[in-house]
Amino acid sequence: MKDLVASAERRPLPGETLHGTGFAEFLGGKGVNQAIAAARMGARTAIVGTIGDDRYGEEFLELLKTDGVDTEWVMRHPELGTGVGLPLVLPDGGNSIIIVSRANAAITPADIEAAGEVLTASGVLSVQLELPVEASRAALQLASTAGVTTILTPAPVGTVDPSLGEFVDILVPNEVEAAALTGLDCDDESHVRAIARQLAADWDLRGCVVTLGSRGAFVLDRVAGEEIRVPAHRVATVDTVGAGDAFCGSLAASLAAGAGLADAVRLANAAGALSTTVNGAAVSAPGRSAAEALLDAQQVEESPFPVGRHSS
């Protein structure tokens, strides 16, 4: 999706018009952001999706190819334009986003089947819900059946179908999405732990990672039997748009390289933090060396949750 980003001192009230403080255009969208983040982490990466036959679509293809992402399975829609996102960024770097799917909404399970070769040959598949849920389910099912590790970012959360859990190994909600899925908020560690446990049980997951913005992330790894809080890194944040995608793309790349879930989250946590120091979405994803340098420089103090190890 093409991000058309406005900055303002606050969010407008219903019916109110505000003067903004800035405007910029960036290439983004969860799928593109995550693909570029994974590629910059050194993973051999391909993307499946649909763009419009327009200027934005050409810009996306150029960007993806520049970062070495395989675009063979990116389809062009002759009538619908490339999807757009409309983020509003506040002075503290926080953001809210409206997305208009356009060509993204046209991809079908049959299109996914046509791309089955790349999906089933992958080590890790990362799926978001900016595509129709039926297409997302088809991709997850194909990959899961082939033994591919599957990751789902449940956003936009309003389109989440819990039946997708049958084909998901690792669920990565942010705190807003986690609260929407469980009815619990993330205001303290006991609630976060309860959320991750509930999602892991309800969805029958191998792992659940709840990203908590400036508070880092919480990892529940049912295979290793671990529950770990990974604190945030200290960085000069200017824009949080795309930070969650930088996290997820890095997570996928690390898992594909053979890392365990907790170690993959540690590196993803650093990648997500660094992405907030750069304006924009796809362009803000750091390379592996930069993320590893931050991880080495800031050895954040982790803590297992009070209950210790988790068993299932």
Secondary structure as GFF3:
##gff-version 3
##sequence-region A 1 312
A	DSSP	beta_strand	2	7	.	.	.	ID=ss1
A	DSSP	beta_strand	22	27	.	.	.	ID=ss2
A	DSSP	alpha_helix	30	40	.	.	.	ID=ss3
A	DSSP	beta_strand	49	52	.	.	.	ID=ss4
A	DSSP	alpha_helix	55	66	.	.	.	ID=ss5
A	DSSP	beta_strand	74	77	.	.	.	ID=ss6
A	DSSP	beta_strand	84	89	.	.	.	ID=ss7
A	DSSP	beta_strand	95	100	.	.	.	ID=ss8
A	DSSP	three_ten_helix	102	106	.	.	.	ID=ss9
A	DSSP	alpha_helix	109	114	.	.	.	ID=ss10
A	DSSP	alpha_helix	116	120	.	.	.	ID=ss11
A	DSSP	beta_strand	124	128	.	.	.	ID=ss12
A	DSSP	alpha_helix	133	145	.	.	.	ID=ss13
A	DSSP	beta_strand	149	153	.	.	.	ID=ss14
A	DSSP	three_ten_helix	157	159	.	.	.	ID=ss15
A	DSSP	three_ten_helix	162	167	.	.	.	ID=ss16
A	DSSP	beta_strand	170	171	.	.	.	ID=ss17
A	DSSP	alpha_helix	175	182	.	.	.	ID=ss18
A	DSSP	alpha_helix	189	203	.	.	.	ID=ss19
A	DSSP	beta_strand	207	211	.	.	.	ID=ss20
A	DSSP	three_ten_helix	213	215	.	.	.	ID=ss21
A	DSSP	beta_strand	217	221	.	.	.	ID=ss22
A	DSSP	beta_strand	226	230	.	.	.	ID=ss23
A	DSSP	alpha_helix	243	256	.	.	.	ID=ss24
A	DSSP	alpha_helix	261	275	.	.	.	ID=ss25
A	DSSP	three_ten_helix	282	284	.	.	.	ID=ss26
A	DSSP	alpha_helix	288	297	.	.	.	ID=ss27
A	DSSP	beta_strand	303	304	.	.	.	ID=ss28
###
